[in-house]
Amino acid sequence: MSDLNHSKIIKDFPTLDLKVNNHRLVYLDNGATTQRPLQVINAMRSYAEGSHGNPHRGAHFLSTKATEEYELAKEAVRNFINAKSTEEIIFTKNATESLNLIANSYGMENVHKENEIVLLISEHHSNILPWQRVARVKEAVLKYMYVDDQGRLPLEEIERKISDKTRIVAMAHMSNVLGTIFPVKEIIDYAHSKGALVVIDGAQSTPHIKVDVKELDADFFVFSAHKLMGPMGIGVLYGKKDLLESMPPFLLGGDMIEYVYEQEATFAPLPFKFEAGTQNVDGAVGLRAAIEYINKIGIENITAYERILTGYALEKLLSIPYIRIQGPKIAEDKGGLISFTIDDVHPHDTASILDTYGIATRAGHHCAQPLMRYLDIPATSRASFYIYNTKDDVDQLLEGIKNVRKWLGYGS
């Protein structure tokens, strides 16, 4: 990674200069949300100061500028995930809204009694609850694929659960708890051979590894801006054009219509059919700036750097006898996050004590309660990395973990 000017990258993130309880901030909660570089902050400020208007609704200068900025963001996303057209890119509030849109607009129309919906046991609640509703309303069968003791998905589990009755397979590209990067291309190919469509939740994967929706042959793919150094409040739904064209709109209102009469209406073409109301142009500008920042560093460089950092952290944590790691224990099998528990210490206590030393981690069930029950644990602590983290951050985490033990009277 000698081509990365890592010290310069860190300087792009003003939040990392913070002191927490007189300690240097070590931000290891990137799986929840990432920090924003100055390039994103400045792009959004520049838009607010000189280009802010309501897009698609006016002929005046600011409305035109806002429309241009919005469409430039669409093209940036299209190129980033290698979609065929911006018609296949829908802006939403976040990945959760994207998944709800798919479930309500596609699922409710195309899943019928005794059809099957297949999920992974490790799914985030946002990719479980919408499908529970579809299954309940449509009297379909909801099935789960289960991971092995290393957090991997066995081939036989895929073949056993995805059948000719399966209509939808919905799963994360990368688990937000286990860190496992699942073989989604192989799963998509197998599901397609059975006549099923596949919805991929890319919230955790897209910031860290190269995503090519054409190569994956994904039917739907979703992610959020705030997990890839962009702002909160904007997400992306990619869908194959023919599928999106066949789906009814999810939200109704302004800007998504063609003509409205007293008793009926016709809808605008893609992607506008799914973008009712005034859109989050500020967010779109920030998302585009974040993508440009990632492209400048190189997504492959991010992947390689995080793999080194994760491998370093795994080696150190695995050497501690009272640490239990959930998911793959080899960096090549996972993304840049590690979920762990400390013997005889509740993860919430771990997070609170680490915070006193300026170390920001996550604790809880991580919106994955079915997985926690399957693993027979109530919660985990989670350290998740990004391009601005360092081995010094990992070392500070390890020292903090020793202090957790001391605080609770177990020694170091």
C-alpha positions as CSV (number, residue, x, y, z in Angstrom):
1,M,0.0,0.0,0.0
2,S,3.0,2.3,-0.5
3,D,1.0,4.3,-3.1
4,L,-1.4,5.5,-0.4
5,N,-0.6,8.7,1.4
6,H,-2.3,7.6,4.6
7,S,-1.3,10.5,6.7
8,K,-2.9,12.9,4.1
9,I,-6.1,10.8,4.0
10,I,-6.5,11.1,7.8
11,K,-6.1,14.9,7.6
12,D,-9.2,15.0,5.3
13,F,-11.4,14.0,8.2
14,P,-11.8,16.8,10.8
15,T,-13.8,14.6,13.2
16,L,-10.7,12.5,13.8
17,D,-9.0,15.5,15.5
18,L,-11.5,15.3,18.3
19,K,-10.5,14.5,21.9
20,V,-12.9,12.3,23.9
21,N,-12.3,12.3,27.6
22,N,-8.8,13.7,26.9
23,H,-8.0,10.8,24.7
24,R,-7.5,10.7,20.9
25,L,-10.7,9.7,19.2
26,V,-10.4,6.2,17.8
27,Y,-13.4,5.8,15.5
28,L,-14.2,2.1,15.0
29,D,-18.0,2.3,14.3
30,N,-17.8,2.5,10.6
31,G,-20.3,-0.3,10.1
32,A,-22.9,2.0,11.6
33,T,-21.8,5.2,9.8
34,T,-18.6,6.6,8.4
35,Q,-17.0,10.0,8.9
36,R,-17.1,12.5,6.1
37,P,-14.0,14.0,4.4
38,L,-13.7,17.7,3.8
39,Q,-14.3,17.1,0.2
40,V,-17.8,15.9,1.0
41,I,-18.4,18.6,3.5
42,N,-17.2,21.3,1.1
43,A,-19.2,20.0,-1.8
44,M,-22.4,20.1,0.2
45,R,-21.6,23.6,1.5
46,S,-20.9,24.8,-2.1
47,Y,-24.2,23.5,-3.3
48,A,-26.1,25.2,-0.5
49,E,-24.4,28.5,-1.1
50,G,-24.6,28.6,-4.9
51,S,-26.8,25.9,-6.5
52,H,-29.7,25.2,-4.2
53,G,-33.1,25.0,-5.8
54,N,-36.0,22.6,-6.4
55,P,-34.9,20.2,-9.2
56,H,-37.1,19.3,-12.2
57,R,-39.7,22.0,-11.3
58,G,-38.5,25.3,-12.6
59,A,-36.8,27.1,-15.6
60,H,-34.9,29.5,-13.5
61,F,-31.1,29.4,-12.8
62,L,-31.1,27.7,-9.4
63,S,-33.7,25.1,-10.3
64,T,-31.6,24.3,-13.4
65,K,-28.4,24.1,-11.3
66,A,-30.0,21.8,-8.8
67,T,-31.3,19.5,-11.6
68,E,-27.8,19.4,-13.0
69,E,-26.3,18.5,-9.7
70,Y,-28.9,15.8,-9.1
71,E,-28.4,14.2,-12.5
72,L,-24.6,14.3,-12.1
73,A,-25.0,12.4,-8.9
74,K,-27.1,9.8,-10.6
75,E,-24.4,9.3,-13.3
76,A,-21.7,9.0,-10.6
77,V,-23.7,6.2,-8.9
78,R,-24.4,4.5,-12.2
79,N,-20.7,4.5,-13.1
80,F,-19.7,3.4,-9.5
81,I,-21.7,0.2,-9.6
82,N,-21.6,-0.2,-13.4
83,A,-25.3,0.0,-14.1
84,K,-26.5,0.2,-17.7
85,S,-28.4,3.4,-17.3
86,T,-29.4,6.1,-14.8
87,E,-32.9,4.9,-15.4
88,E,-32.0,1.9,-13.2
89,I,-30.8,4.2,-10.3
90,I,-33.5,5.3,-7.8
91,F,-32.6,7.6,-5.0
92,T,-34.3,6.8,-1.7
93,K,-33.9,7.8,2.0
94,N,-31.6,4.9,2.8
95,A,-31.0,1.2,2.1
96,T,-33.9,0.4,4.4
97,E,-36.3,2.4,2.3
98,S,-34.9,0.8,-0.8
99,L,-35.6,-2.7,0.6
100,N,-39.1,-1.7,1.6
101,L,-39.8,-0.3,-1.8
102,I,-38.8,-3.6,-3.4
103,A,-40.8,-5.7,-1.0
104,N,-43.9,-3.6,-1.4
105,S,-43.7,-2.8,-5.1
106,Y,-42.3,-6.0,-6.4
107,G,-42.9,-8.5,-3.7
108,M,-46.6,-7.8,-3.1
109,E,-47.3,-8.0,-6.8
110,N,-45.3,-11.1,-7.7
111,V,-45.2,-13.4,-4.6
112,H,-48.3,-15.6,-4.2
113,K,-49.7,-18.3,-1.9
114,E,-47.2,-21.1,-1.2
115,N,-44.4,-19.3,-3.0
116,E,-41.1,-19.1,-1.1
117,I,-39.0,-16.2,0.0
118,V,-35.5,-17.2,1.1
119,L,-33.3,-15.1,3.5
120,L,-30.0,-15.5,5.3
121,I,-30.2,-16.0,9.1
122,S,-27.7,-13.2,9.4
123,E,-29.8,-10.5,7.7
124,H,-30.3,-7.1,9.2
125,H,-33.8,-6.5,10.4
126,S,-34.4,-4.1,7.4
127,N,-34.0,-7.1,5.1
128,I,-36.2,-9.4,7.3
129,L,-39.2,-7.3,8.4
130,P,-40.4,-6.3,4.9
131,W,-40.3,-9.9,3.7
132,Q,-42.1,-11.1,6.8
133,R,-45.0,-8.8,5.9
134,V,-45.0,-9.9,2.2
135,A,-45.0,-13.6,3.4
136,R,-47.8,-12.9,5.8
137,V,-50.0,-11.0,3.5
138,K,-49.5,-13.2,0.5
139,E,-49.5,-16.5,2.4
140,A,-46.0,-17.3,1.2
141,V,-43.4,-19.4,2.9
142,L,-40.4,-17.7,4.6
143,K,-37.3,-19.8,4.7
144,Y,-33.8,-19.2,6.1
145,M,-30.3,-20.3,5.0
146,Y,-28.1,-20.9,8.0
147,V,-24.3,-20.2,8.3
148,D,-21.8,-22.6,9.6
149,D,-19.7,-22.1,12.8
150,Q,-17.3,-19.9,10.9
151,G,-20.0,-17.6,9.6
152,R,-19.8,-19.0,6.0
153,L,-22.7,-20.2,3.9
154,P,-22.3,-23.8,2.9
155,L,-23.2,-24.7,-0.7
156,E,-25.5,-27.5,0.4
157,E,-27.5,-25.0,2.4
158,I,-28.0,-22.9,-0.8
159,E,-29.1,-25.9,-2.8
160,R,-31.4,-27.2,0.0
161,K,-33.3,-24.0,0.6
162,I,-33.6,-22.4,-2.9
163,S,-36.1,-24.4,-4.8
164,D,-38.4,-24.2,-7.8
165,K,-41.0,-22.6,-5.5
166,T,-38.6,-19.8,-4.6
167,R,-39.6,-16.4,-6.0
168,I,-37.2,-14.1,-4.1
169,V,-33.9,-14.5,-2.4
170,A,-32.9,-11.5,-0.3
171,M,-29.5,-11.4,1.4
172,A,-26.6,-9.1,2.4
173,H,-23.5,-9.1,0.3
174,M,-21.5,-8.7,3.6
175,S,-22.9,-9.4,7.0
176,N,-23.0,-6.4,9.4
177,V,-22.3,-8.8,12.3
178,L,-20.1,-11.6,11.0
179,G,-18.2,-9.6,8.4
180,T,-18.6,-12.5,6.0
181,I,-18.5,-11.6,2.3
182,F,-20.9,-14.1,0.9
183,P,-20.6,-15.6,-2.6
184,V,-23.5,-13.6,-4.1
185,K,-22.6,-14.2,-7.7
186,E,-22.9,-18.0,-7.3
187,I,-26.1,-17.6,-5.3
188,I,-27.6,-15.3,-7.9
189,D,-26.7,-17.8,-10.7
190,Y,-28.3,-20.7,-8.7
191,A,-31.4,-18.7,-7.8
192,H,-31.9,-17.6,-11.4
193,S,-31.6,-21.3,-12.5
194,K,-34.6,-21.9,-10.2
195,G,-36.6,-18.9,-11.6
196,A,-36.1,-16.7,-8.5
197,L,-35.0,-13.1,-8.4
198,V,-32.3,-11.9,-6.0
199,V,-32.2,-8.8,-3.8
200,I,-28.8,-7.8,-2.6
201,D,-28.3,-5.6,0.5
202,G,-25.0,-3.9,-0.3
203,A,-25.0,-1.5,2.7
204,Q,-21.9,-3.0,4.2
205,S,-20.1,-4.2,1.0
206,T,-20.3,-1.2,-1.3
207,P,-18.0,1.1,0.7
208,H,-15.3,-1.5,0.9
209,I,-15.2,-3.8,-2.2
210,K,-15.8,-3.3,-5.9
211,V,-19.4,-3.8,-6.9
212,D,-20.4,-4.5,-10.5
213,V,-24.1,-5.1,-10.8
214,K,-23.9,-6.2,-14.4
215,E,-21.2,-8.8,-13.6
216,L,-23.2,-10.0,-10.5
217,D,-26.4,-10.1,-12.6
218,A,-28.2,-8.7,-9.5
219,D,-31.9,-8.1,-10.0
220,F,-31.9,-5.5,-7.2
221,F,-29.0,-4.0,-5.2
222,V,-29.3,-1.4,-2.4
223,F,-26.9,0.7,-0.3
224,S,-26.7,3.9,1.7
225,A,-24.5,7.0,1.3
226,H,-23.7,7.5,4.9
227,K,-21.7,4.2,5.1
228,L,-19.4,5.3,2.3
229,M,-18.3,8.7,3.7
230,G,-21.4,10.5,2.3
231,P,-24.3,12.1,4.1
232,M,-27.2,10.6,5.9
233,G,-30.7,10.7,4.4
234,I,-29.9,9.4,0.9
235,G,-29.8,5.8,-0.3
236,V,-29.7,4.0,-3.6
237,L,-31.9,1.3,-5.2
238,Y,-30.5,-0.3,-8.3
239,G,-33.0,-2.4,-10.3
240,K,-33.0,-4.0,-13.7
241,K,-34.9,-1.7,-16.0
242,D,-37.5,-4.3,-17.1
243,L,-38.3,-5.1,-13.5
244,L,-38.6,-1.5,-12.5
245,E,-40.8,-0.7,-15.4
246,S,-43.2,-3.6,-14.4
247,M,-43.5,-2.4,-10.8
248,P,-46.1,0.1,-9.5
249,P,-44.8,3.1,-7.7
250,F,-44.3,2.9,-3.9
251,L,-44.9,6.5,-3.0
252,L,-47.3,8.8,-4.7
253,G,-47.2,12.6,-5.1
254,G,-45.5,15.3,-7.0
255,D,-42.7,14.8,-9.6
256,M,-43.5,11.1,-10.2
257,I,-46.6,11.7,-12.4
258,E,-47.2,12.3,-16.0
259,Y,-50.9,13.4,-16.0
260,V,-53.3,13.6,-13.1
261,Y,-57.1,13.6,-13.7
262,E,-59.9,13.6,-11.1
263,Q,-60.2,9.9,-10.9
264,E,-56.9,8.5,-12.2
265,A,-53.3,9.3,-13.0
266,T,-50.5,8.2,-15.3
267,F,-46.9,8.0,-14.0
268,A,-43.6,9.4,-15.2
269,P,-41.0,7.2,-16.8
270,L,-38.0,5.8,-14.9
271,P,-36.5,6.7,-12.6
272,F,-38.9,9.5,-11.7
273,K,-41.8,7.0,-11.1
274,F,-40.2,6.0,-7.8
275,E,-39.0,9.4,-6.7
276,A,-42.1,11.2,-5.4
277,G,-41.8,14.7,-3.9
278,T,-38.8,17.0,-3.6
279,Q,-35.6,15.1,-3.6
280,N,-32.6,15.3,-1.3
281,V,-30.3,17.2,-3.7
282,D,-27.9,18.1,-0.8
283,G,-27.5,14.4,-0.1
284,A,-27.0,13.6,-3.8
285,V,-24.3,16.2,-4.0
286,G,-22.6,14.7,-1.0
287,L,-23.0,11.1,-2.3
288,R,-21.3,12.1,-5.6
289,A,-18.5,13.8,-3.7
290,A,-18.0,10.7,-1.6
291,I,-17.9,8.5,-4.7
292,E,-15.3,10.8,-6.3
293,Y,-13.2,10.6,-3.1
294,I,-13.4,6.8,-3.1
295,N,-12.5,6.7,-6.8
296,K,-9.5,9.0,-6.2
297,I,-8.2,6.6,-3.6
298,G,-9.2,3.5,-5.5
299,I,-11.7,1.0,-4.2
300,E,-9.2,-1.8,-4.8
301,N,-6.7,0.1,-2.5
302,I,-9.4,0.4,0.1
303,T,-10.1,-3.3,0.0
304,A,-6.4,-4.2,0.2
305,Y,-5.6,-1.8,3.0
306,E,-8.6,-2.9,5.1
307,R,-7.6,-6.6,4.6
308,I,-4.2,-5.9,6.1
309,L,-5.7,-3.9,9.0
310,T,-8.3,-6.6,9.7
311,G,-5.7,-9.3,9.5
312,Y,-3.6,-7.4,12.0
313,A,-6.6,-7.0,14.4
314,L,-7.6,-10.6,14.1
315,E,-4.2,-11.9,14.9
316,K,-4.0,-9.7,18.0
317,L,-7.5,-10.5,19.2
318,L,-7.1,-14.2,18.7
319,S,-4.1,-14.2,20.9
320,I,-6.2,-13.0,23.9
321,P,-7.7,-16.0,25.7
322,Y,-10.8,-14.3,27.0
323,I,-11.9,-12.9,23.5
324,R,-14.4,-14.8,21.4
325,I,-14.8,-13.8,17.8
326,Q,-18.0,-14.4,15.8
327,G,-17.6,-15.1,12.0
328,P,-14.6,-15.8,9.9
329,K,-11.2,-15.6,11.5
330,I,-9.3,-15.1,8.3
331,A,-9.2,-11.6,6.8
332,E,-9.6,-12.9,3.2
333,D,-13.0,-14.2,4.1
334,K,-14.5,-11.1,5.5
335,G,-14.7,-7.3,5.3
336,G,-13.3,-4.8,7.7
337,L,-15.3,-5.6,10.8
338,I,-14.9,-7.9,13.8
339,S,-17.6,-8.8,16.2
340,F,-16.4,-10.2,19.5
341,T,-17.3,-10.8,23.1
342,I,-15.2,-10.7,26.3
343,D,-15.7,-13.5,28.7
344,D,-18.0,-12.5,31.6
345,V,-18.4,-8.9,30.3
346,H,-21.6,-7.7,28.7
347,P,-20.9,-5.9,25.3
348,H,-22.7,-2.8,26.5
349,D,-20.2,-2.5,29.4
350,T,-17.4,-3.0,27.0
351,A,-18.6,-0.2,24.7
352,S,-19.1,2.2,27.7
353,I,-15.7,1.6,29.2
354,L,-14.0,1.8,25.8
355,D,-15.7,5.1,25.2
356,T,-14.0,6.5,28.3
357,Y,-10.7,6.0,26.5
358,G,-11.9,7.6,23.3
359,I,-12.6,4.4,21.5
360,A,-15.9,4.3,19.6
361,T,-17.3,0.8,19.0
362,R,-20.7,-0.7,18.6
363,A,-22.5,-3.0,21.1
364,G,-25.8,-4.9,21.0
365,H,-27.6,-7.2,18.6
366,H,-26.8,-5.0,15.6
367,C,-30.4,-5.2,14.3
368,A,-29.8,-9.0,13.8
369,Q,-31.7,-10.6,16.6
370,P,-32.4,-13.9,14.7
371,L,-28.7,-14.3,14.2
372,M,-28.0,-13.7,17.8
373,R,-30.5,-16.4,18.8
374,Y,-29.0,-18.7,16.3
375,L,-25.5,-18.1,17.8
376,D,-27.0,-18.3,21.3
377,I,-25.5,-15.0,22.4
378,P,-27.4,-11.9,23.5
379,A,-25.1,-9.4,21.9
380,T,-21.6,-8.6,20.6
381,S,-19.1,-5.8,20.5
382,R,-18.2,-4.7,17.0
383,A,-15.1,-2.9,15.8
384,S,-15.4,-1.8,12.1
385,F,-12.7,-0.2,10.1
386,Y,-12.3,2.1,7.2
387,I,-9.6,3.7,5.1
388,Y,-8.7,6.3,7.8
389,N,-8.1,3.7,10.5
390,T,-4.6,2.6,11.4
391,K,-2.7,-0.1,13.3
392,D,-2.4,2.4,16.1
393,D,-6.2,2.4,16.3
394,V,-6.1,-1.3,16.7
395,D,-3.4,-1.2,19.3
396,Q,-5.5,1.4,21.3
397,L,-8.5,-0.9,21.0
398,L,-6.5,-3.8,22.4
399,E,-5.2,-1.7,25.3
400,G,-8.8,-0.5,25.9
401,I,-10.0,-4.1,26.1
402,K,-7.4,-4.8,28.8
403,N,-8.7,-1.9,30.7
404,V,-12.3,-3.2,30.4
405,R,-11.1,-6.3,32.3
406,K,-9.3,-4.2,34.9
407,W,-12.4,-2.1,35.5
408,L,-14.5,-5.2,36.2
409,G,-11.9,-6.7,38.4
410,Y,-10.6,-9.5,36.2
411,G,-7.0,-8.1,35.9
412,S,-5.6,-7.6,32.4
